[in-house]
């Protein structure tokens, strides 16, 4: 790893080690997984927005779901014989997060959680549909992947998280390090270096 920060390709390689589907469903399996996970995030945000009781947003659950989205994007990129790094042109997840933050400030301005949810759903669904159809060129698809990752990073930041935190949490879950909500304990023990965004 670069300065104890996970690179995009390291994350992608680790996710690929845990791939649980056969080659005959490659591309379609992660595409359908993306659609499913985005639906869960949208449902949770919708319920939270509709709640008159002022119930707090379940950040821990959203962190898990967003990690699953990142995992399926990574799997889809692998199935397309691409790498995350070549799609976003950053080495580490932290560098990508910082680039996204600067991009958002220059181009889009601040958005609410609601607006970030809609952007996330739109970008991830476009990626899933276009990848599954197979009617694309590499440059176009890399743009779709970049859009989806930007949307994930912006959504994470709207929840006071970072994409690096999302990636680390997802890997912890994939490799069975998270049992009974002990992720915070693992952070405190120094098992993960996530920066200060948690």
LUMNU-377321 format. One record per residue (C-alpha): chain; residue number from 1; residue in three letters; x, y, z. Coordinates in nm, 4 decimals, padded with zeros to 6 digits, m for minus. Example, Ala and Ser with C-alpha at 12.3 -4.5 7.8 and 13.67 -1.06 7.14 Angstrom:
# residues 2
<atom mol="A" seq="1" type="ALA" c1="01.2300" c2="m00.4500" c3="00.7800"/>
<atom mol="A" seq="2" type="SER" c1="01.3670" c2="m00.1060" c3="00.7140"/>
This chain:
# residues 198
<atom mol="A" seq="1" type="UNK" c1="00.0000" c2="00.0000" c3="00.0000"/>
<atom mol="A" seq="2" type="UNK" c1="00.1034" c2="00.3625" c3="m00.0517"/>
<atom mol="A" seq="3" type="UNK" c1="00.1756" c2="00.5362" c3="00.2848"/>
<atom mol="A" seq="4" type="UNK" c1="m00.0651" c2="00.2955" c3="00.4585"/>
<atom mol="A" seq="5" type="UNK" c1="m00.3441" c2="00.4191" c3="00.2333"/>
<atom mol="A" seq="6" type="UNK" c1="m00.5254" c2="00.1635" c3="00.0254"/>
<atom mol="A" seq="7" type="UNK" c1="m00.4923" c2="00.1992" c3="m00.3486"/>
<atom mol="A" seq="8" type="UNK" c1="m00.7947" c2="00.1582" c3="m00.5713"/>
<atom mol="A" seq="9" type="UNK" c1="m00.6424" c2="m00.1462" c3="m00.7371"/>
<atom mol="A" seq="10" type="UNK" c1="m00.5602" c2="m00.3078" c3="m00.4010"/>
<atom mol="A" seq="11" type="UNK" c1="m00.9229" c2="m00.2746" c3="m00.3048"/>
<atom mol="A" seq="12" type="UNK" c1="m01.0315" c2="m00.4183" c3="m00.6403"/>
<atom mol="A" seq="13" type="UNK" c1="m00.7938" c2="m00.7144" c3="m00.6068"/>
<atom mol="A" seq="14" type="UNK" c1="m00.9157" c2="m00.7941" c3="m00.2556"/>
<atom mol="A" seq="15" type="UNK" c1="m01.2789" c2="m00.7807" c3="m00.3637"/>
<atom mol="A" seq="16" type="UNK" c1="m01.1993" c2="m01.0124" c3="m00.6532"/>
<atom mol="A" seq="17" type="UNK" c1="m01.0577" c2="m01.2681" c3="m00.4089"/>
<atom mol="A" seq="18" type="UNK" c1="m01.4044" c2="m01.2928" c3="m00.2534"/>
<atom mol="A" seq="19" type="UNK" c1="m01.5923" c2="m01.3235" c3="m00.5832"/>
<atom mol="A" seq="20" type="UNK" c1="m01.8768" c2="m01.5721" c3="m00.5346"/>
<atom mol="A" seq="21" type="UNK" c1="m02.0277" c2="m01.6010" c3="m00.8815"/>
<atom mol="A" seq="22" type="UNK" c1="m01.9345" c2="m01.7959" c3="m01.1922"/>
<atom mol="A" seq="23" type="UNK" c1="m01.8103" c2="m01.6636" c3="m01.5247"/>
<atom mol="A" seq="24" type="UNK" c1="m02.1413" c2="m01.7403" c3="m01.6951"/>
<atom mol="A" seq="25" type="UNK" c1="m02.3074" c2="m01.4592" c3="m01.4948"/>
<atom mol="A" seq="26" type="UNK" c1="m02.0198" c2="m01.2125" c3="m01.4949"/>
<atom mol="A" seq="27" type="UNK" c1="m02.1254" c2="m00.8527" c3="m01.5612"/>
<atom mol="A" seq="28" type="UNK" c1="m02.4967" c2="m00.9276" c3="m01.5071"/>
<atom mol="A" seq="29" type="UNK" c1="m02.4480" c2="m01.0490" c3="m01.1476"/>
<atom mol="A" seq="30" type="UNK" c1="m02.2724" c2="m00.7351" c3="m01.0182"/>
<atom mol="A" seq="31" type="UNK" c1="m02.5038" c2="m00.5182" c3="m01.2336"/>
<atom mol="A" seq="32" type="UNK" c1="m02.8094" c2="m00.6683" c3="m01.0635"/>
<atom mol="A" seq="33" type="UNK" c1="m02.6342" c2="m00.6412" c3="m00.7269"/>
<atom mol="A" seq="34" type="UNK" c1="m02.5846" c2="m00.2682" c3="m00.7868"/>
<atom mol="A" seq="35" type="UNK" c1="m02.9525" c2="m00.2212" c3="m00.8638"/>
<atom mol="A" seq="36" type="UNK" c1="m03.0517" c2="m00.4116" c3="m00.5492"/>
<atom mol="A" seq="37" type="UNK" c1="m02.8174" c2="m00.2201" c3="m00.3176"/>
<atom mol="A" seq="38" type="UNK" c1="m02.9086" c2="00.1206" c3="m00.4598"/>
<atom mol="A" seq="39" type="UNK" c1="m03.2723" c2="00.0319" c3="m00.3988"/>
<atom mol="A" seq="40" type="UNK" c1="m03.1960" c2="m00.0414" c3="m00.0331"/>
<atom mol="A" seq="41" type="UNK" c1="m03.0129" c2="00.2886" c3="00.0132"/>
<atom mol="A" seq="42" type="UNK" c1="m03.2935" c2="00.4823" c3="m00.1578"/>
<atom mol="A" seq="43" type="UNK" c1="m03.5530" c2="00.3045" c3="00.0562"/>
<atom mol="A" seq="44" type="UNK" c1="m03.3697" c2="00.3902" c3="00.3803"/>
<atom mol="A" seq="45" type="UNK" c1="m03.3260" c2="00.7547" c3="00.2812"/>
<atom mol="A" seq="46" type="UNK" c1="m03.6909" c2="00.7742" c3="00.1699"/>
<atom mol="A" seq="47" type="UNK" c1="m03.8135" c2="00.6339" c3="00.5024"/>
<atom mol="A" seq="48" type="UNK" c1="m03.5883" c2="00.8745" c3="00.6898"/>
<atom mol="A" seq="49" type="UNK" c1="m03.7158" c2="01.1739" c3="00.4897"/>
<atom mol="A" seq="50" type="UNK" c1="m04.0772" c2="01.0648" c3="00.5448"/>
<atom mol="A" seq="51" type="UNK" c1="m04.0362" c2="01.0098" c3="00.9207"/>
<atom mol="A" seq="52" type="UNK" c1="m04.2275" c2="01.2679" c3="01.1232"/>
<atom mol="A" seq="53" type="UNK" c1="m04.0725" c2="01.1476" c3="01.4500"/>
<atom mol="A" seq="54" type="UNK" c1="m03.7261" c2="01.2811" c3="01.3719"/>
<atom mol="A" seq="55" type="UNK" c1="m03.5564" c2="00.9424" c3="01.3931"/>
<atom mol="A" seq="56" type="UNK" c1="m03.1825" c2="00.9609" c3="01.3281"/>
<atom mol="A" seq="57" type="UNK" c1="m03.0449" c2="00.8300" c3="01.0016"/>
<atom mol="A" seq="58" type="UNK" c1="m02.8815" c2="00.4872" c3="01.0453"/>
<atom mol="A" seq="59" type="UNK" c1="m02.5312" c2="00.5776" c3="00.9294"/>
<atom mol="A" seq="60" type="UNK" c1="m02.3896" c2="00.2353" c3="01.0193"/>
<atom mol="A" seq="61" type="UNK" c1="m02.6406" c2="00.0590" c3="00.7938"/>
<atom mol="A" seq="62" type="UNK" c1="m02.5791" c2="00.3086" c3="00.5110"/>
<atom mol="A" seq="63" type="UNK" c1="m02.2044" c2="00.2557" c3="00.5494"/>
<atom mol="A" seq="64" type="UNK" c1="m02.2578" c2="m00.1180" c3="00.4961"/>
<atom mol="A" seq="65" type="UNK" c1="m02.4887" c2="m00.0685" c3="00.1970"/>
<atom mol="A" seq="66" type="UNK" c1="m02.2583" c2="00.1856" c3="00.0333"/>
<atom mol="A" seq="67" type="UNK" c1="m01.9716" c2="m00.0585" c3="00.0847"/>
<atom mol="A" seq="68" type="UNK" c1="m02.1728" c2="m00.3220" c3="m00.0991"/>
<atom mol="A" seq="69" type="UNK" c1="m02.2296" c2="m00.0764" c3="m00.3853"/>
<atom mol="A" seq="70" type="UNK" c1="m01.8554" c2="m00.0089" c3="m00.4035"/>
<atom mol="A" seq="71" type="UNK" c1="m01.7906" c2="m00.3849" c3="m00.3975"/>
<atom mol="A" seq="72" type="UNK" c1="m02.0285" c2="m00.4459" c3="m00.6896"/>
<atom mol="A" seq="73" type="UNK" c1="m01.8796" c2="m00.1571" c3="m00.8890"/>
<atom mol="A" seq="74" type="UNK" c1="m01.5355" c2="m00.3056" c3="m00.8310"/>
<atom mol="A" seq="75" type="UNK" c1="m01.6548" c2="m00.6524" c3="m00.9365"/>
<atom mol="A" seq="76" type="UNK" c1="m01.8158" c2="m00.5070" c3="m01.2480"/>
<atom mol="A" seq="77" type="UNK" c1="m01.4948" c2="m00.3240" c3="m01.3389"/>
<atom mol="A" seq="78" type="UNK" c1="m01.3010" c2="m00.6518" c3="m01.2998"/>
<atom mol="A" seq="79" type="UNK" c1="m01.5538" c2="m00.8375" c3="m01.5142"/>
<atom mol="A" seq="80" type="UNK" c1="m01.5019" c2="m00.5766" c3="m01.7862"/>
<atom mol="A" seq="81" type="UNK" c1="m01.1244" c2="m00.6342" c3="m01.7745"/>
<atom mol="A" seq="82" type="UNK" c1="m01.0627" c2="m00.2816" c3="m01.6485"/>
<atom mol="A" seq="83" type="UNK" c1="m00.9047" c2="m00.1457" c3="m01.3306"/>
<atom mol="A" seq="84" type="UNK" c1="m01.0417" c2="00.1200" c3="m01.0988"/>
<atom mol="A" seq="85" type="UNK" c1="m00.7178" c2="00.3156" c3="m01.1288"/>
<atom mol="A" seq="86" type="UNK" c1="m00.7379" c2="00.3426" c3="m01.5074"/>
<atom mol="A" seq="87" type="UNK" c1="m01.0977" c2="00.4652" c3="m01.4755"/>
<atom mol="A" seq="88" type="UNK" c1="m01.0298" c2="00.7415" c3="m01.2234"/>
<atom mol="A" seq="89" type="UNK" c1="m00.6581" c2="00.8115" c3="m01.2746"/>
<atom mol="A" seq="90" type="UNK" c1="m00.5801" c2="00.8245" c3="m00.9016"/>
<atom mol="A" seq="91" type="UNK" c1="m00.3570" c2="00.5872" c3="m00.7091"/>
<atom mol="A" seq="92" type="UNK" c1="m00.5215" c2="00.5786" c3="m00.3668"/>
<atom mol="A" seq="93" type="UNK" c1="m00.8812" c2="00.5977" c3="m00.2545"/>
<atom mol="A" seq="94" type="UNK" c1="m00.7896" c2="00.8974" c3="m00.0384"/>
<atom mol="A" seq="95" type="UNK" c1="m00.6528" c2="01.0858" c3="m00.3426"/>
<atom mol="A" seq="96" type="UNK" c1="m00.9744" c2="01.0112" c3="m00.5302"/>
<atom mol="A" seq="97" type="UNK" c1="m01.1818" c2="01.1347" c3="m00.2342"/>
<atom mol="A" seq="98" type="UNK" c1="m00.9868" c2="01.4615" c3="m00.2269"/>
<atom mol="A" seq="99" type="UNK" c1="m01.0183" c2="01.5039" c3="m00.6036"/>
<atom mol="A" seq="100" type="UNK" c1="m01.3920" c2="01.4451" c3="m00.5830"/>
<atom mol="A" seq="101" type="UNK" c1="m01.4253" c2="01.7001" c3="m00.3044"/>
<atom mol="A" seq="102" type="UNK" c1="m01.2453" c2="01.9623" c3="m00.5144"/>
<atom mol="A" seq="103" type="UNK" c1="m01.4482" c2="01.8682" c3="m00.8237"/>
<atom mol="A" seq="104" type="UNK" c1="m01.7747" c2="01.8972" c3="m00.6315"/>
<atom mol="A" seq="105" type="UNK" c1="m01.6838" c2="02.2378" c3="m00.4884"/>
<atom mol="A" seq="106" type="UNK" c1="m01.5903" c2="02.3743" c3="m00.8300"/>
<atom mol="A" seq="107" type="UNK" c1="m01.8698" c2="02.2234" c3="m01.0379"/>
<atom mol="A" seq="108" type="UNK" c1="m02.1705" c2="02.1336" c3="m00.8291"/>
<atom mol="A" seq="109" type="UNK" c1="m02.1666" c2="02.3190" c3="m00.4995"/>
<atom mol="A" seq="110" type="UNK" c1="m02.3030" c2="02.1643" c3="m00.1809"/>
<atom mol="A" seq="111" type="UNK" c1="m02.5954" c2="01.9198" c3="m00.1967"/>
<atom mol="A" seq="112" type="UNK" c1="m02.8199" c2="01.7649" c3="00.0629"/>
<atom mol="A" seq="113" type="UNK" c1="m02.8304" c2="01.3935" c3="00.1478"/>
<atom mol="A" seq="114" type="UNK" c1="m03.1523" c2="01.3693" c3="m00.0540"/>
<atom mol="A" seq="115" type="UNK" c1="m02.9941" c2="01.5141" c3="m00.3681"/>
<atom mol="A" seq="116" type="UNK" c1="m02.6817" c2="01.3003" c3="m00.3293"/>
<atom mol="A" seq="117" type="UNK" c1="m02.9032" c2="00.9908" c3="m00.3007"/>
<atom mol="A" seq="118" type="UNK" c1="m03.0733" c2="01.0717" c3="m00.6300"/>
<atom mol="A" seq="119" type="UNK" c1="m02.7420" c2="01.1407" c3="m00.8049"/>
<atom mol="A" seq="120" type="UNK" c1="m02.5948" c2="00.8184" c3="m00.6650"/>
<atom mol="A" seq="121" type="UNK" c1="m02.8931" c2="00.6136" c3="m00.7800"/>
<atom mol="A" seq="122" type="UNK" c1="m02.8906" c2="00.7695" c3="m01.1265"/>
<atom mol="A" seq="123" type="UNK" c1="m02.5172" c2="00.7224" c3="m01.1885"/>
<atom mol="A" seq="124" type="UNK" c1="m02.4992" c2="00.3681" c3="m01.0525"/>
<atom mol="A" seq="125" type="UNK" c1="m02.8099" c2="00.2561" c3="m01.2434"/>
<atom mol="A" seq="126" type="UNK" c1="m02.6705" c2="00.3996" c3="m01.5688"/>
<atom mol="A" seq="127" type="UNK" c1="m02.3480" c2="00.2080" c3="m01.5106"/>
<atom mol="A" seq="128" type="UNK" c1="m02.5307" c2="m00.1193" c3="m01.4366"/>
<atom mol="A" seq="129" type="UNK" c1="m02.7605" c2="m00.0926" c3="m01.7381"/>
<atom mol="A" seq="130" type="UNK" c1="m02.4915" c2="00.0153" c3="m01.9853"/>
<atom mol="A" seq="131" type="UNK" c1="m02.2457" c2="m00.2526" c3="m01.8703"/>
<atom mol="A" seq="132" type="UNK" c1="m02.5072" c2="m00.5267" c3="m01.8939"/>
<atom mol="A" seq="133" type="UNK" c1="m02.6196" c2="m00.4197" c3="m02.2419"/>
<atom mol="A" seq="134" type="UNK" c1="m02.2626" c2="m00.4447" c3="m02.3634"/>
<atom mol="A" seq="135" type="UNK" c1="m02.3208" c2="m00.1576" c3="m02.6046"/>
<atom mol="A" seq="136" type="UNK" c1="m02.0313" c2="00.0660" c3="m02.5088"/>
<atom mol="A" seq="137" type="UNK" c1="m01.6713" c2="00.1540" c3="m02.5760"/>
<atom mol="A" seq="138" type="UNK" c1="m01.4048" c2="00.1584" c3="m02.3050"/>
<atom mol="A" seq="139" type="UNK" c1="m01.3852" c2="00.5359" c3="m02.2894"/>
<atom mol="A" seq="140" type="UNK" c1="m01.7596" c2="00.5744" c3="m02.2414"/>
<atom mol="A" seq="141" type="UNK" c1="m01.7738" c2="00.3023" c3="m01.9765"/>
<atom mol="A" seq="142" type="UNK" c1="m01.4771" c2="00.4480" c3="m01.7884"/>
<atom mol="A" seq="143" type="UNK" c1="m01.6719" c2="00.7739" c3="m01.7747"/>
<atom mol="A" seq="144" type="UNK" c1="m01.9746" c2="00.5907" c3="m01.6323"/>
<atom mol="A" seq="145" type="UNK" c1="m01.7541" c2="00.4244" c3="m01.3693"/>
<atom mol="A" seq="146" type="UNK" c1="m01.5973" c2="00.7582" c3="m01.2794"/>
<atom mol="A" seq="147" type="UNK" c1="m01.9433" c2="00.9168" c3="m01.2436"/>
<atom mol="A" seq="148" type="UNK" c1="m02.0596" c2="00.6345" c3="m01.0161"/>
<atom mol="A" seq="149" type="UNK" c1="m01.7491" c2="00.6596" c3="m00.7970"/>
<atom mol="A" seq="150" type="UNK" c1="m01.7827" c2="01.0389" c3="m00.7767"/>
<atom mol="A" seq="151" type="UNK" c1="m02.1438" c2="00.9980" c3="m00.6674"/>
<atom mol="A" seq="152" type="UNK" c1="m02.0442" c2="00.7413" c3="m00.4030"/>
<atom mol="A" seq="153" type="UNK" c1="m01.7728" c2="00.9686" c3="m00.2668"/>
<atom mol="A" seq="154" type="UNK" c1="m02.0092" c2="01.2673" c3="m00.2522"/>
<atom mol="A" seq="155" type="UNK" c1="m02.2813" c2="01.0598" c3="m00.0835"/>
<atom mol="A" seq="156" type="UNK" c1="m02.0305" c2="00.9300" c3="00.1735"/>
<atom mol="A" seq="157" type="UNK" c1="m01.9144" c2="01.2849" c3="00.2440"/>
<atom mol="A" seq="158" type="UNK" c1="m02.2758" c2="01.3985" c3="00.2899"/>
<atom mol="A" seq="159" type="UNK" c1="m02.2883" c2="01.1402" c3="00.5723"/>
<atom mol="A" seq="160" type="UNK" c1="m01.9591" c2="01.2737" c3="00.7188"/>
<atom mol="A" seq="161" type="UNK" c1="m01.7695" c2="00.9683" c3="00.5923"/>
<atom mol="A" seq="162" type="UNK" c1="m01.5173" c2="00.9096" c3="00.3158"/>
<atom mol="A" seq="163" type="UNK" c1="m01.4924" c2="00.6528" c3="00.0405"/>
<atom mol="A" seq="164" type="UNK" c1="m01.1800" c2="00.5174" c3="00.2098"/>
<atom mol="A" seq="165" type="UNK" c1="m01.3810" c2="00.4453" c3="00.5252"/>
<atom mol="A" seq="166" type="UNK" c1="m01.6456" c2="00.2760" c3="00.3102"/>
<atom mol="A" seq="167" type="UNK" c1="m01.3819" c2="00.0599" c3="00.1365"/>
<atom mol="A" seq="168" type="UNK" c1="m01.2105" c2="m00.0421" c3="00.4608"/>
<atom mol="A" seq="169" type="UNK" c1="m01.5418" c2="m00.1303" c3="00.6248"/>
<atom mol="A" seq="170" type="UNK" c1="m01.6466" c2="m00.3325" c3="00.3206"/>
<atom mol="A" seq="171" type="UNK" c1="m01.3224" c2="m00.5314" c3="00.3202"/>
<atom mol="A" seq="172" type="UNK" c1="m01.3552" c2="m00.5921" c3="00.6924"/>
<atom mol="A" seq="173" type="UNK" c1="m01.7006" c2="m00.7350" c3="00.6310"/>
<atom mol="A" seq="174" type="UNK" c1="m01.5886" c2="m00.9416" c3="00.3322"/>
<atom mol="A" seq="175" type="UNK" c1="m01.3028" c2="m01.0969" c3="00.5216"/>
<atom mol="A" seq="176" type="UNK" c1="m01.5159" c2="m01.1558" c3="00.8352"/>
<atom mol="A" seq="177" type="UNK" c1="m01.3423" c2="m00.9049" c3="01.0578"/>
<atom mol="A" seq="178" type="UNK" c1="m01.6691" c2="m00.7399" c3="01.1571"/>
<atom mol="A" seq="179" type="UNK" c1="m01.8642" c2="m00.9366" c3="01.4145"/>
<atom mol="A" seq="180" type="UNK" c1="m02.1407" c2="m00.7863" c3="01.6251"/>
<atom mol="A" seq="181" type="UNK" c1="m02.0558" c2="m00.4243" c3="01.5455"/>
<atom mol="A" seq="182" type="UNK" c1="m01.6925" c2="m00.4426" c3="01.6605"/>
<atom mol="A" seq="183" type="UNK" c1="m01.5660" c2="m00.2296" c3="01.3688"/>
<atom mol="A" seq="184" type="UNK" c1="m01.5112" c2="00.0685" c3="01.6007"/>
<atom mol="A" seq="185" type="UNK" c1="m01.3051" c2="m00.1530" c3="01.8334"/>
<atom mol="A" seq="186" type="UNK" c1="m01.0893" c2="m00.2593" c3="01.5383"/>
<atom mol="A" seq="187" type="UNK" c1="m01.0377" c2="00.1056" c3="01.4475"/>
<atom mol="A" seq="188" type="UNK" c1="m00.9383" c2="00.1847" c3="01.8049"/>
<atom mol="A" seq="189" type="UNK" c1="m00.6899" c2="m00.1055" c3="01.8043"/>
<atom mol="A" seq="190" type="UNK" c1="m00.5240" c2="00.0371" c3="01.4939"/>
<atom mol="A" seq="191" type="UNK" c1="m00.6201" c2="m00.2528" c3="01.2665"/>
<atom mol="A" seq="192" type="UNK" c1="m00.7207" c2="m00.0003" c3="00.9980"/>
<atom mol="A" seq="193" type="UNK" c1="m00.5794" c2="00.3404" c3="00.9048"/>
<atom mol="A" seq="194" type="UNK" c1="m00.8684" c2="00.5457" c3="00.7805"/>
<atom mol="A" seq="195" type="UNK" c1="m00.7642" c2="00.9053" c3="00.8281"/>
<atom mol="A" seq="196" type="UNK" c1="m00.9826" c2="01.1457" c3="01.0227"/>
<atom mol="A" seq="197" type="UNK" c1="m01.3076" c2="01.1280" c3="00.8265"/>
<atom mol="A" seq="198" type="UNK" c1="m01.4879" c2="00.8732" c3="01.0455"/>
